[in-house]
Amino acid sequence: MSKARPHREVTDAELAILEVLWRSSELTIRDLTDRLYPQGGTSAYATVQKLLERLEKKGCVARRRETSAHRFSASVEREQLIDHSLREVAEKLCGGSMTPLLTQLVRARGLSPAERDELQALIDRFDRKTP
């Protein structure tokens, strides 16, 4: 997967497509439609097709045109999308600072012991990198 960066916000419907692609690698429009809309229908197929076009323009999916049925794959990793989205929120609401955003997330939701350990390990790695 390349290191593409999404340049615009991803909608919930687009995110649903990315979720399937992150789990399944490369799929056709029909494959995606069958997974997202099990009841099917031509409008479902057209919806998925339009969403893929939008995601491709945003740099979030890649299209392989080698076959008659084009195959799509995610060209942005989940972590990149999380990073991009959180930075946008921090910029809009916190003047670019991540501290108020992270503090609010922890206060509102809390952390499990495993999440606390993971966060502490991350802080420790940052502490070792800074002089």
Backbone atoms as SQL, in Angstrom:
CREATE TABLE atoms (id INTEGER PRIMARY KEY, chain TEXT, resi INTEGER, resn TEXT, atom TEXT, x REAL, y REAL, z REAL);
INSERT INTO atoms VALUES
  (1, 'A', 1, 'MET', 'N', 0.853, -1.178, 0.000),
  (2, 'A', 1, 'MET', 'CA', 0.000, 0.000, 0.000),
  (3, 'A', 1, 'MET', 'C', 0.893, 1.232, 0.000),
  (4, 'A', 2, 'SER', 'N', 0.589, 2.204, -0.815),
  (5, 'A', 2, 'SER', 'CA', 1.400, 3.414, -0.906),
  (6, 'A', 2, 'SER', 'C', 1.157, 4.311, 0.303),
  (7, 'A', 3, 'LYS', 'N', 1.914, 5.380, 0.353),
  (8, 'A', 3, 'LYS', 'CA', 1.800, 6.322, 1.463),
  (9, 'A', 3, 'LYS', 'C', 0.981, 7.542, 1.065),
  (10, 'A', 4, 'ALA', 'N', -0.081, 7.346, 0.309),
  (11, 'A', 4, 'ALA', 'CA', -0.944, 8.454, -0.098),
  (12, 'A', 4, 'ALA', 'C', -1.575, 9.091, 1.130),
  (13, 'A', 5, 'ARG', 'N', -1.800, 10.380, 1.041),
  (14, 'A', 5, 'ARG', 'CA', -2.475, 11.092, 2.127),
  (15, 'A', 5, 'ARG', 'C', -3.814, 11.584, 1.617),
  (16, 'A', 6, 'PRO', 'N', -4.871, 11.301, 2.358),
  (17, 'A', 6, 'PRO', 'CA', -6.166, 11.825, 1.935),
  (18, 'A', 6, 'PRO', 'C', -6.131, 13.346, 2.006),
  (19, 'A', 7, 'HIS', 'N', -6.667, 14.012, 1.004),
  (20, 'A', 7, 'HIS', 'CA', -6.602, 15.470, 1.016),
  (21, 'A', 7, 'HIS', 'C', -7.935, 16.116, 1.353),
  (22, 'A', 8, 'ARG', 'N', -8.949, 15.309, 1.552),
  (23, 'A', 8, 'ARG', 'CA', -10.245, 15.830, 1.982),
  (24, 'A', 8, 'ARG', 'C', -10.861, 14.844, 2.951),
  (25, 'A', 9, 'GLU', 'N', -11.825, 15.329, 3.693),
  (26, 'A', 9, 'GLU', 'CA', -12.500, 14.487, 4.672),
  (27, 'A', 9, 'GLU', 'C', -13.200, 13.307, 3.996),
  (28, 'A', 10, 'VAL', 'N', -13.142, 12.167, 4.654),
  (29, 'A', 10, 'VAL', 'CA', -13.796, 10.955, 4.168),
  (30, 'A', 10, 'VAL', 'C', -15.147, 10.835, 4.875),
  (31, 'A', 11, 'THR', 'N', -16.208, 10.629, 4.100),
  (32, 'A', 11, 'THR', 'CA', -17.553, 10.501, 4.670),
  (33, 'A', 11, 'THR', 'C', -17.733, 9.119, 5.292),
  (34, 'A', 12, 'ASP', 'N', -18.808, 8.944, 6.052),
  (35, 'A', 12, 'ASP', 'CA', -19.100, 7.644, 6.661),
  (36, 'A', 12, 'ASP', 'C', -19.296, 6.563, 5.602),
  (37, 'A', 13, 'ALA', 'N', -19.970, 6.893, 4.516),
  (38, 'A', 13, 'ALA', 'CA', -20.195, 5.913, 3.445),
  (39, 'A', 13, 'ALA', 'C', -18.872, 5.520, 2.785),
  (40, 'A', 14, 'GLU', 'N', -17.996, 6.494, 2.582),
  (41, 'A', 14, 'GLU', 'CA', -16.685, 6.200, 2.004),
  (42, 'A', 14, 'GLU', 'C', -15.847, 5.369, 2.966),
  (43, 'A', 15, 'LEU', 'N', -15.959, 5.684, 4.248),
  (44, 'A', 15, 'LEU', 'CA', -15.229, 4.923, 5.261),
  (45, 'A', 15, 'LEU', 'C', -15.670, 3.460, 5.277),
  (46, 'A', 16, 'ALA', 'N', -16.952, 3.196, 5.067),
  (47, 'A', 16, 'ALA', 'CA', -17.444, 1.813, 5.018),
  (48, 'A', 16, 'ALA', 'C', -16.753, 1.040, 3.893),
  (49, 'A', 17, 'ILE', 'N', -16.538, 1.688, 2.764),
  (50, 'A', 17, 'ILE', 'CA', -15.838, 1.042, 1.650),
  (51, 'A', 17, 'ILE', 'C', -14.381, 0.792, 2.019),
  (52, 'A', 18, 'LEU', 'N', -13.731, 1.779, 2.620),
  (53, 'A', 18, 'LEU', 'CA', -12.340, 1.595, 3.027),
  (54, 'A', 18, 'LEU', 'C', -12.202, 0.460, 4.034),
  (55, 'A', 19, 'GLU', 'N', -13.154, 0.359, 4.963),
  (56, 'A', 19, 'GLU', 'CA', -13.111, -0.727, 5.959),
  (57, 'A', 19, 'GLU', 'C', -13.081, -2.085, 5.270),
  (58, 'A', 20, 'VAL', 'N', -13.920, -2.266, 4.261),
  (59, 'A', 20, 'VAL', 'CA', -13.954, -3.540, 3.524),
  (60, 'A', 20, 'VAL', 'C', -12.636, -3.746, 2.781),
  (61, 'A', 21, 'LEU', 'N', -12.127, -2.715, 2.142),
  (62, 'A', 21, 'LEU', 'CA', -10.878, -2.842, 1.390),
  (63, 'A', 21, 'LEU', 'C', -9.684, -3.116, 2.303),
  (64, 'A', 22, 'TRP', 'N', -9.666, -2.530, 3.493),
  (65, 'A', 22, 'TRP', 'CA', -8.573, -2.803, 4.426),
  (66, 'A', 22, 'TRP', 'C', -8.566, -4.274, 4.846),
  (67, 'A', 23, 'ARG', 'N', -9.733, -4.868, 4.947),
  (68, 'A', 23, 'ARG', 'CA', -9.831, -6.282, 5.344),
  (69, 'A', 23, 'ARG', 'C', -9.617, -7.234, 4.177),
  (70, 'A', 24, 'SER', 'N', -9.931, -6.805, 2.968),
  (71, 'A', 24, 'SER', 'CA', -10.006, -7.737, 1.843),
  (72, 'A', 24, 'SER', 'C', -9.024, -7.471, 0.715),
  (73, 'A', 25, 'SER', 'N', -8.253, -6.446, 0.802),
  (74, 'A', 25, 'SER', 'CA', -7.280, -6.117, -0.233),
  (75, 'A', 25, 'SER', 'C', -7.954, -5.585, -1.487),
  (76, 'A', 26, 'GLU', 'N', -7.918, -6.323, -2.578),
  (77, 'A', 26, 'GLU', 'CA', -8.363, -5.825, -3.877),
  (78, 'A', 26, 'GLU', 'C', -9.711, -6.438, -4.259),
  (79, 'A', 27, 'LEU', 'N', -10.693, -5.580, -4.575),
  (80, 'A', 27, 'LEU', 'CA', -12.039, -6.061, -4.894),
  (81, 'A', 27, 'LEU', 'C', -12.623, -5.302, -6.082),
  (82, 'A', 28, 'THR', 'N', -13.577, -5.934, -6.750),
  (83, 'A', 28, 'THR', 'CA', -14.325, -5.278, -7.825),
  (84, 'A', 28, 'THR', 'C', -15.492, -4.503, -7.213),
  (85, 'A', 29, 'ILE', 'N', -16.139, -3.697, -8.033),
  (86, 'A', 29, 'ILE', 'CA', -17.330, -2.976, -7.572),
  (87, 'A', 29, 'ILE', 'C', -18.400, -3.977, -7.142),
  (88, 'A', 30, 'ARG', 'N', -18.574, -5.035, -7.901),
  (89, 'A', 30, 'ARG', 'CA', -19.569, -6.063, -7.562),
  (90, 'A', 30, 'ARG', 'C', -19.247, -6.699, -6.213),
  (91, 'A', 31, 'ASP', 'N', -17.965, -7.047, -5.977),
  (92, 'A', 31, 'ASP', 'CA', -17.560, -7.632, -4.693),
  (93, 'A', 31, 'ASP', 'C', -17.922, -6.697, -3.538),
  (94, 'A', 32, 'LEU', 'N', -17.580, -5.430, -3.697),
  (95, 'A', 32, 'LEU', 'CA', -17.869, -4.449, -2.650),
  (96, 'A', 32, 'LEU', 'C', -19.368, -4.286, -2.441),
  (97, 'A', 33, 'THR', 'N', -20.115, -4.219, -3.521),
  (98, 'A', 33, 'THR', 'CA', -21.568, -4.070, -3.428),
  (99, 'A', 33, 'THR', 'C', -22.178, -5.252, -2.689),
  (100, 'A', 34, 'ASP', 'N', -21.744, -6.460, -3.023),
  (101, 'A', 34, 'ASP', 'CA', -22.277, -7.659, -2.365),
  (102, 'A', 34, 'ASP', 'C', -21.987, -7.661, -0.874),
  (103, 'A', 35, 'ARG', 'N', -20.833, -7.132, -0.465),
  (104, 'A', 35, 'ARG', 'CA', -20.477, -7.115, 0.957),
  (105, 'A', 35, 'ARG', 'C', -21.176, -5.989, 1.715),
  (106, 'A', 36, 'LEU', 'N', -21.327, -4.850, 1.069),
  (107, 'A', 36, 'LEU', 'CA', -21.932, -3.702, 1.742),
  (108, 'A', 36, 'LEU', 'C', -23.458, -3.699, 1.674),
  (109, 'A', 37, 'TYR', 'N', -23.998, -4.215, 0.592),
  (110, 'A', 37, 'TYR', 'CA', -25.450, -4.223, 0.368),
  (111, 'A', 37, 'TYR', 'C', -25.878, -5.633, -0.034),
  (112, 'A', 38, 'PRO', 'N', -25.992, -6.550, 0.924),
  (113, 'A', 38, 'PRO', 'CA', -26.320, -7.945, 0.592),
  (114, 'A', 38, 'PRO', 'C', -27.620, -8.100, -0.198),
  (115, 'A', 39, 'GLN', 'N', -28.554, -7.171, -0.055),
  (116, 'A', 39, 'GLN', 'CA', -29.814, -7.256, -0.796),
  (117, 'A', 39, 'GLN', 'C', -29.639, -6.833, -2.249),
  (118, 'A', 40, 'GLY', 'N', -28.510, -6.175, -2.536),
  (119, 'A', 40, 'GLY', 'CA', -28.166, -5.829, -3.918),
  (120, 'A', 40, 'GLY', 'C', -29.026, -4.755, -4.537),
  (121, 'A', 41, 'GLY', 'N', -29.142, -4.836, -5.860),
  (122, 'A', 41, 'GLY', 'CA', -29.911, -3.846, -6.615),
  (123, 'A', 41, 'GLY', 'C', -29.003, -2.943, -7.418),
  (124, 'A', 42, 'THR', 'N', -29.545, -2.404, -8.491),
  (125, 'A', 42, 'THR', 'CA', -28.741, -1.540, -9.357),
  (126, 'A', 42, 'THR', 'C', -28.373, -0.232, -8.672),
  (127, 'A', 43, 'SER', 'N', -29.233, 0.272, -7.804),
  (128, 'A', 43, 'SER', 'CA', -28.891, 1.527, -7.130),
  (129, 'A', 43, 'SER', 'C', -27.732, 1.315, -6.157),
  (130, 'A', 44, 'ALA', 'N', -27.659, 0.147, -5.530),
  (131, 'A', 44, 'ALA', 'CA', -26.546, -0.148, -4.627),
  (132, 'A', 44, 'ALA', 'C', -25.229, -0.190, -5.403),
  (133, 'A', 45, 'TYR', 'N', -25.241, -0.840, -6.554),
  (134, 'A', 45, 'TYR', 'CA', -24.046, -0.923, -7.400),
  (135, 'A', 45, 'TYR', 'C', -23.608, 0.480, -7.826),
  (136, 'A', 46, 'ALA', 'N', -24.561, 1.291, -8.257),
  (137, 'A', 46, 'ALA', 'CA', -24.251, 2.657, -8.694),
  (138, 'A', 46, 'ALA', 'C', -23.711, 3.495, -7.539),
  (139, 'A', 47, 'THR', 'N', -24.253, 3.282, -6.342),
  (140, 'A', 47, 'THR', 'CA', -23.777, 4.006, -5.161),
  (141, 'A', 47, 'THR', 'C', -22.325, 3.667, -4.871),
  (142, 'A', 48, 'VAL', 'N', -22.003, 2.386, -4.866),
  (143, 'A', 48, 'VAL', 'CA', -20.625, 1.952, -4.608),
  (144, 'A', 48, 'VAL', 'C', -19.693, 2.494, -5.688),
  (145, 'A', 49, 'GLN', 'N', -20.132, 2.455, -6.927),
  (146, 'A', 49, 'GLN', 'CA', -19.325, 2.967, -8.031),
  (147, 'A', 49, 'GLN', 'C', -19.012, 4.452, -7.830),
  (148, 'A', 50, 'LYS', 'N', -20.008, 5.235, -7.455),
  (149, 'A', 50, 'LYS', 'CA', -19.819, 6.669, -7.241),
  (150, 'A', 50, 'LYS', 'C', -18.898, 6.928, -6.045),
  (151, 'A', 51, 'LEU', 'N', -19.090, 6.161, -4.974),
  (152, 'A', 51, 'LEU', 'CA', -18.236, 6.327, -3.794),
  (153, 'A', 51, 'LEU', 'C', -16.782, 6.000, -4.125),
  (154, 'A', 52, 'LEU', 'N', -16.561, 4.960, -4.913),
  (155, 'A', 52, 'LEU', 'CA', -15.201, 4.604, -5.322),
  (156, 'A', 52, 'LEU', 'C', -14.574, 5.709, -6.172),
  (157, 'A', 53, 'GLU', 'N', -15.359, 6.307, -7.042),
  (158, 'A', 53, 'GLU', 'CA', -14.850, 7.419, -7.857),
  (159, 'A', 53, 'GLU', 'C', -14.417, 8.578, -6.965),
  (160, 'A', 54, 'ARG', 'N', -15.237, 8.892, -5.961),
  (161, 'A', 54, 'ARG', 'CA', -14.895, 9.979, -5.037),
  (162, 'A', 54, 'ARG', 'C', -13.642, 9.642, -4.241),
  (163, 'A', 55, 'LEU', 'N', -13.552, 8.395, -3.763),
  (164, 'A', 55, 'LEU', 'CA', -12.372, 7.982, -2.999),
  (165, 'A', 55, 'LEU', 'C', -11.112, 7.997, -3.862),
  (166, 'A', 56, 'GLU', 'N', -11.265, 7.640, -5.115),
  (167, 'A', 56, 'GLU', 'CA', -10.117, 7.667, -6.029),
  (168, 'A', 56, 'GLU', 'C', -9.638, 9.109, -6.225),
  (169, 'A', 57, 'LYS', 'N', -10.561, 10.052, -6.384),
  (170, 'A', 57, 'LYS', 'CA', -10.195, 11.465, -6.536),
  (171, 'A', 57, 'LYS', 'C', -9.523, 12.008, -5.281),
  (172, 'A', 58, 'LYS', 'N', -9.915, 11.494, -4.130),
  (173, 'A', 58, 'LYS', 'CA', -9.327, 11.921, -2.859),
  (174, 'A', 58, 'LYS', 'C', -7.987, 11.248, -2.590),
  (175, 'A', 59, 'GLY', 'N', -7.604, 10.297, -3.428),
  (176, 'A', 59, 'GLY', 'CA', -6.337, 9.602, -3.240),
  (177, 'A', 59, 'GLY', 'C', -6.396, 8.481, -2.225),
  (178, 'A', 60, 'CYS', 'N', -7.595, 8.009, -1.915),
  (179, 'A', 60, 'CYS', 'CA', -7.765, 6.977, -0.889),
  (180, 'A', 60, 'CYS', 'C', -7.867, 5.565, -1.454),
  (181, 'A', 61, 'VAL', 'N', -8.208, 5.427, -2.717),
  (182, 'A', 61, 'VAL', 'CA', -8.244, 4.106, -3.351),
  (183, 'A', 61, 'VAL', 'C', -7.508, 4.168, -4.683),
  (184, 'A', 62, 'ALA', 'N', -7.005, 3.011, -5.080),
  (185, 'A', 62, 'ALA', 'CA', -6.348, 2.864, -6.380),
  (186, 'A', 62, 'ALA', 'C', -7.156, 1.886, -7.212),
  (187, 'A', 63, 'ARG', 'N', -7.167, 2.126, -8.508),
  (188, 'A', 63, 'ARG', 'CA', -7.910, 1.277, -9.441),
  (189, 'A', 63, 'ARG', 'C', -6.902, 0.543, -10.320),
  (190, 'A', 64, 'ARG', 'N', -7.076, -0.771, -10.434),
  (191, 'A', 64, 'ARG', 'CA', -6.257, -1.566, -11.355),
  (192, 'A', 64, 'ARG', 'C', -7.127, -1.893, -12.553),
  (193, 'A', 65, 'ARG', 'N', -6.699, -1.438, -13.702),
  (194, 'A', 65, 'ARG', 'CA', -7.509, -1.548, -14.917),
  (195, 'A', 65, 'ARG', 'C', -7.083, -2.711, -15.812),
  (196, 'A', 66, 'GLU', 'N', -6.353, -3.660, -15.292),
  (197, 'A', 66, 'GLU', 'CA', -5.828, -4.750, -16.113),
  (198, 'A', 66, 'GLU', 'C', -6.900, -5.744, -16.545),
  (199, 'A', 67, 'THR', 'N', -7.976, -5.811, -15.833),
  (200, 'A', 67, 'THR', 'CA', -9.032, -6.770, -16.150),
  (201, 'A', 67, 'THR', 'C', -10.268, -6.032, -16.639),
  (202, 'A', 68, 'SER', 'N', -11.219, -6.760, -17.184),
  (203, 'A', 68, 'SER', 'CA', -12.449, -6.104, -17.644),
  (204, 'A', 68, 'SER', 'C', -13.226, -5.522, -16.468),
  (205, 'A', 69, 'ALA', 'N', -13.197, -6.204, -15.339),
  (206, 'A', 69, 'ALA', 'CA', -13.802, -5.662, -14.118),
  (207, 'A', 69, 'ALA', 'C', -12.681, -4.995, -13.324),
  (208, 'A', 70, 'HIS', 'N', -12.697, -3.685, -13.237),
  (209, 'A', 70, 'HIS', 'CA', -11.650, -2.964, -12.524),
  (210, 'A', 70, 'HIS', 'C', -11.617, -3.418, -11.074),
  (211, 'A', 71, 'ARG', 'N', -10.406, -3.472, -10.537),
  (212, 'A', 71, 'ARG', 'CA', -10.225, -3.898, -9.155),
  (213, 'A', 71, 'ARG', 'C', -9.720, -2.699, -8.352),
  (214, 'A', 72, 'PHE', 'N', -10.256, -2.554, -7.151),
  (215, 'A', 72, 'PHE', 'CA', -9.929, -1.416, -6.300),
  (216, 'A', 72, 'PHE', 'C', -9.239, -1.895, -5.029),
  (217, 'A', 73, 'SER', 'N', -8.311, -1.079, -4.560),
  (218, 'A', 73, 'SER', 'CA', -7.639, -1.357, -3.293),
  (219, 'A', 73, 'SER', 'C', -7.450, -0.035, -2.556),
  (220, 'A', 74, 'ALA', 'N', -7.317, -0.122, -1.245),
  (221, 'A', 74, 'ALA', 'CA', -7.074, 1.083, -0.450),
  (222, 'A', 74, 'ALA', 'C', -5.657, 1.565, -0.736),
  (223, 'A', 75, 'SER', 'N', -5.499, 2.850, -0.957),
  (224, 'A', 75, 'SER', 'CA', -4.167, 3.415, -1.165),
  (225, 'A', 75, 'SER', 'C', -3.765, 4.297, 0.008),
  (226, 'A', 76, 'VAL', 'N', -4.572, 4.281, 1.039),
  (227, 'A', 76, 'VAL', 'CA', -4.267, 4.977, 2.280),
  (228, 'A', 76, 'VAL', 'C', -4.470, 3.972, 3.410),
  (229, 'A', 77, 'GLU', 'N', -3.563, 3.975, 4.359),
  (230, 'A', 77, 'GLU', 'CA', -3.681, 3.072, 5.499),
  (231, 'A', 77, 'GLU', 'C', -4.601, 3.686, 6.545),
  (232, 'A', 78, 'ARG', 'N', -5.184, 2.811, 7.350),
  (233, 'A', 78, 'ARG', 'CA', -6.085, 3.266, 8.418),
  (234, 'A', 78, 'ARG', 'C', -5.384, 4.308, 9.299),
  (235, 'A', 79, 'GLU', 'N', -4.139, 4.034, 9.674),
  (236, 'A', 79, 'GLU', 'CA', -3.401, 4.934, 10.556),
  (237, 'A', 79, 'GLU', 'C', -3.209, 6.309, 9.921),
  (238, 'A', 80, 'GLN', 'N', -2.994, 6.344, 8.612),
  (239, 'A', 80, 'GLN', 'CA', -2.848, 7.628, 7.916),
  (240, 'A', 80, 'GLN', 'C', -4.149, 8.419, 7.963),
  (241, 'A', 81, 'LEU', 'N', -5.253, 7.725, 7.788),
  (242, 'A', 81, 'LEU', 'CA', -6.554, 8.390, 7.817),
  (243, 'A', 81, 'LEU', 'C', -6.865, 8.906, 9.222),
  (244, 'A', 82, 'ILE', 'N', -6.533, 8.110, 10.228),
  (245, 'A', 82, 'ILE', 'CA', -6.720, 8.550, 11.617),
  (246, 'A', 82, 'ILE', 'C', -5.882, 9.797, 11.871),
  (247, 'A', 83, 'ASP', 'N', -4.617, 9.751, 11.480),
  (248, 'A', 83, 'ASP', 'CA', -3.718, 10.887, 11.681),
  (249, 'A', 83, 'ASP', 'C', -4.261, 12.142, 11.001),
  (250, 'A', 84, 'HIS', 'N', -4.649, 12.001, 9.743),
  (251, 'A', 84, 'HIS', 'CA', -5.176, 13.135, 8.976),
  (252, 'A', 84, 'HIS', 'C', -6.434, 13.709, 9.637),
  (253, 'A', 85, 'SER', 'N', -7.344, 12.832, 10.032),
  (254, 'A', 85, 'SER', 'CA', -8.612, 13.279, 10.625),
  (255, 'A', 85, 'SER', 'C', -8.393, 13.961, 11.970),
  (256, 'A', 86, 'LEU', 'N', -7.531, 13.385, 12.809),
  (257, 'A', 86, 'LEU', 'CA', -7.272, 13.984, 14.119),
  (258, 'A', 86, 'LEU', 'C', -6.566, 15.331, 13.988),
  (259, 'A', 87, 'ARG', 'N', -5.655, 15.436, 13.048),
  (260, 'A', 87, 'ARG', 'CA', -4.979, 16.724, 12.843),
  (261, 'A', 87, 'ARG', 'C', -5.967, 17.796, 12.380),
  (262, 'A', 88, 'GLU', 'N', -6.908, 17.418, 11.525),
  (263, 'A', 88, 'GLU', 'CA', -7.931, 18.373, 11.083),
  (264, 'A', 88, 'GLU', 'C', -8.785, 18.839, 12.256),
  (265, 'A', 89, 'VAL', 'N', -9.209, 17.898, 13.104),
  (266, 'A', 89, 'VAL', 'CA', -10.023, 18.249, 14.272),
  (267, 'A', 89, 'VAL', 'C', -9.213, 19.124, 15.223),
  (268, 'A', 90, 'ALA', 'N', -7.962, 18.758, 15.468),
  (269, 'A', 90, 'ALA', 'CA', -7.116, 19.550, 16.361),
  (270, 'A', 90, 'ALA', 'C', -6.938, 20.966, 15.816),
  (271, 'A', 91, 'GLU', 'N', -6.768, 21.083, 14.523),
  (272, 'A', 91, 'GLU', 'CA', -6.605, 22.402, 13.904),
  (273, 'A', 91, 'GLU', 'C', -7.877, 23.237, 14.058),
  (274, 'A', 92, 'LYS', 'N', -9.028, 22.623, 13.799),
  (275, 'A', 92, 'LYS', 'CA', -10.302, 23.344, 13.868),
  (276, 'A', 92, 'LYS', 'C', -10.685, 23.734, 15.290),
  (277, 'A', 93, 'LEU', 'N', -10.491, 22.814, 16.232),
  (278, 'A', 93, 'LEU', 'CA', -11.022, 23.021, 17.582),
  (279, 'A', 93, 'LEU', 'C', -9.989, 23.427, 18.624),
  (280, 'A', 94, 'CYS', 'N', -8.713, 23.134, 18.371),
  (281, 'A', 94, 'CYS', 'CA', -7.711, 23.304, 19.425),
  (282, 'A', 94, 'CYS', 'C', -6.495, 24.105, 18.974),
  (283, 'A', 95, 'GLY', 'N', -6.652, 24.897, 17.922),
  (284, 'A', 95, 'GLY', 'CA', -5.527, 25.688, 17.444),
  (285, 'A', 95, 'GLY', 'C', -4.338, 24.853, 17.006),
  (286, 'A', 96, 'GLY', 'N', -4.583, 23.611, 16.622),
  (287, 'A', 96, 'GLY', 'CA', -3.520, 22.723, 16.159),
  (288, 'A', 96, 'GLY', 'C', -2.917, 21.844, 17.234),
  (289, 'A', 97, 'SER', 'N', -3.224, 22.126, 18.489),
  (290, 'A', 97, 'SER', 'CA', -2.664, 21.333, 19.586),
  (291, 'A', 97, 'SER', 'C', -3.425, 20.022, 19.756),
  (292, 'A', 98, 'MET', 'N', -2.690, 18.937, 19.899),
  (293, 'A', 98, 'MET', 'CA', -3.316, 17.630, 20.109),
  (294, 'A', 98, 'MET', 'C', -3.657, 17.389, 21.582),
  (295, 'A', 99, 'THR', 'N', -3.012, 18.122, 22.495),
  (296, 'A', 99, 'THR', 'CA', -3.193, 17.858, 23.923),
  (297, 'A', 99, 'THR', 'C', -4.649, 17.978, 24.368),
  (298, 'A', 100, 'PRO', 'N', -5.368, 19.070, 24.064),
  (299, 'A', 100, 'PRO', 'CA', -6.766, 19.133, 24.501),
  (300, 'A', 100, 'PRO', 'C', -7.627, 18.030, 23.887),
  (301, 'A', 101, 'LEU', 'N', -7.345, 17.688, 22.648),
  (302, 'A', 101, 'LEU', 'CA', -8.099, 16.638, 21.963),
  (303, 'A', 101, 'LEU', 'C', -7.879, 15.291, 22.643),
  (304, 'A', 102, 'LEU', 'N', -6.626, 14.942, 22.884),
  (305, 'A', 102, 'LEU', 'CA', -6.314, 13.663, 23.529),
  (306, 'A', 102, 'LEU', 'C', -6.830, 13.626, 24.966),
  (307, 'A', 103, 'THR', 'N', -6.676, 14.731, 25.670),
  (308, 'A', 103, 'THR', 'CA', -7.161, 14.797, 27.050),
  (309, 'A', 103, 'THR', 'C', -8.663, 14.568, 27.105),
  (310, 'A', 104, 'GLN', 'N', -9.398, 15.207, 26.225),
  (311, 'A', 104, 'GLN', 'CA', -10.853, 15.038, 26.199),
  (312, 'A', 104, 'GLN', 'C', -11.241, 13.605, 25.851),
  (313, 'A', 105, 'LEU', 'N', -10.554, 13.008, 24.896),
  (314, 'A', 105, 'LEU', 'CA', -10.844, 11.614, 24.534),
  (315, 'A', 105, 'LEU', 'C', -10.665, 10.686, 25.732),
  (316, 'A', 106, 'VAL', 'N', -9.577, 10.874, 26.463),
  (317, 'A', 106, 'VAL', 'CA', -9.312, 10.016, 27.626),
  (318, 'A', 106, 'VAL', 'C', -10.329, 10.276, 28.727),
  (319, 'A', 107, 'ARG', 'N', -10.638, 11.535, 28.985),
  (320, 'A', 107, 'ARG', 'CA', -11.619, 11.853, 30.033),
  (321, 'A', 107, 'ARG', 'C', -13.002, 11.306, 29.702),
  (322, 'A', 108, 'ALA', 'N', -13.414, 11.462, 28.467),
  (323, 'A', 108, 'ALA', 'CA', -14.771, 11.071, 28.070),
  (324, 'A', 108, 'ALA', 'C', -14.942, 9.563, 28.019),
  (325, 'A', 109, 'ARG', 'N', -13.922, 8.863, 27.601),
  (326, 'A', 109, 'ARG', 'CA', -14.062, 7.431, 27.365),
  (327, 'A', 109, 'ARG', 'C', -13.283, 6.592, 28.362),
  (328, 'A', 110, 'GLY', 'N', -12.214, 7.124, 28.908),
  (329, 'A', 110, 'GLY', 'CA', -11.353, 6.342, 29.780),
  (330, 'A', 110, 'GLY', 'C', -10.454, 5.424, 28.969),
  (331, 'A', 111, 'LEU', 'N', -9.563, 4.740, 29.660),
  (332, 'A', 111, 'LEU', 'CA', -8.637, 3.821, 29.013),
  (333, 'A', 111, 'LEU', 'C', -8.638, 2.489, 29.742),
  (334, 'A', 112, 'SER', 'N', -8.587, 1.427, 28.996),
  (335, 'A', 112, 'SER', 'CA', -8.443, 0.097, 29.597),
  (336, 'A', 112, 'SER', 'C', -6.997, -0.048, 30.070),
  (337, 'A', 113, 'PRO', 'N', -6.717, -1.025, 30.926),
  (338, 'A', 113, 'PRO', 'CA', -5.323, -1.245, 31.339),
  (339, 'A', 113, 'PRO', 'C', -4.389, -1.474, 30.142),
  (340, 'A', 114, 'ALA', 'N', -4.839, -2.210, 29.152),
  (341, 'A', 114, 'ALA', 'CA', -4.004, -2.460, 27.967),
  (342, 'A', 114, 'ALA', 'C', -3.755, -1.166, 27.199),
  (343, 'A', 115, 'GLU', 'N', -4.778, -0.321, 27.083),
  (344, 'A', 115, 'GLU', 'CA', -4.613, 0.961, 26.389),
  (345, 'A', 115, 'GLU', 'C', -3.668, 1.878, 27.162),
  (346, 'A', 116, 'ARG', 'N', -3.776, 1.857, 28.500),
  (347, 'A', 116, 'ARG', 'CA', -2.860, 2.664, 29.320),
  (348, 'A', 116, 'ARG', 'C', -1.418, 2.211, 29.118),
  (349, 'A', 117, 'ASP', 'N', -1.208, 0.888, 29.101),
  (350, 'A', 117, 'ASP', 'CA', 0.141, 0.356, 28.892),
  (351, 'A', 117, 'ASP', 'C', 0.686, 0.768, 27.526),
  (352, 'A', 118, 'GLU', 'N', -0.155, 0.693, 26.510),
  (353, 'A', 118, 'GLU', 'CA', 0.267, 1.069, 25.159),
  (354, 'A', 118, 'GLU', 'C', 0.603, 2.555, 25.089),
  (355, 'A', 119, 'LEU', 'N', -0.221, 3.383, 25.716),
  (356, 'A', 119, 'LEU', 'CA', 0.025, 4.820, 25.733),
  (357, 'A', 119, 'LEU', 'C', 1.299, 5.140, 26.510),
  (358, 'A', 120, 'GLN', 'N', 1.507, 4.471, 27.637),
  (359, 'A', 120, 'GLN', 'CA', 2.716, 4.699, 28.428),
  (360, 'A', 120, 'GLN', 'C', 3.966, 4.298, 27.647),
  (361, 'A', 121, 'ALA', 'N', 3.895, 3.187, 26.926),
  (362, 'A', 121, 'ALA', 'CA', 5.033, 2.756, 26.103),
  (363, 'A', 121, 'ALA', 'C', 5.337, 3.792, 25.022),
  (364, 'A', 122, 'LEU', 'N', 4.302, 4.369, 24.440),
  (365, 'A', 122, 'LEU', 'CA', 4.486, 5.406, 23.426),
  (366, 'A', 122, 'LEU', 'C', 5.149, 6.640, 24.036),
  (367, 'A', 123, 'ILE', 'N', 4.686, 7.058, 25.198),
  (368, 'A', 123, 'ILE', 'CA', 5.279, 8.210, 25.891),
  (369, 'A', 123, 'ILE', 'C', 6.740, 7.924, 26.220),
  (370, 'A', 124, 'ASP', 'N', 7.018, 6.714, 26.694),
  (371, 'A', 124, 'ASP', 'CA', 8.400, 6.342, 27.021),
  (372, 'A', 124, 'ASP', 'C', 9.300, 6.406, 25.788),
  (373, 'A', 125, 'ARG', 'N', 8.793, 5.956, 24.637),
  (374, 'A', 125, 'ARG', 'CA', 9.583, 6.029, 23.398),
  (375, 'A', 125, 'ARG', 'C', 9.869, 7.483, 23.028),
  (376, 'A', 126, 'PHE', 'N', 8.879, 8.352, 23.187),
  (377, 'A', 126, 'PHE', 'CA', 9.089, 9.774, 22.894),
  (378, 'A', 126, 'PHE', 'C', 10.107, 10.374, 23.854),
  (379, 'A', 127, 'ASP', 'N', 10.023, 9.995, 25.136),
  (380, 'A', 127, 'ASP', 'CA', 10.973, 10.511, 26.125),
  (381, 'A', 127, 'ASP', 'C', 12.407, 10.118, 25.782),
  (382, 'A', 128, 'ARG', 'N', 12.603, 8.910, 25.271),
  (383, 'A', 128, 'ARG', 'CA', 13.953, 8.450, 24.913),
  (384, 'A', 128, 'ARG', 'C', 14.483, 9.188, 23.685),
  (385, 'A', 129, 'LYS', 'N', 13.590, 9.650, 22.809),
  (386, 'A', 129, 'LYS', 'CA', 14.013, 10.330, 21.577),
  (387, 'A', 129, 'LYS', 'C', 14.353, 11.797, 21.805),
  (388, 'A', 130, 'THR', 'N', 13.768, 12.418, 22.816),
  (389, 'A', 130, 'THR', 'CA', 14.013, 13.845, 23.051),
  (390, 'A', 130, 'THR', 'C', 15.192, 14.016, 23.998),
  (391, 'A', 131, 'PRO', 'N', 16.073, 15.000, 23.701),
  (392, 'A', 131, 'PRO', 'CA', 17.265, 15.220, 24.550),
  (393, 'A', 131, 'PRO', 'C', 16.925, 15.813, 25.884);
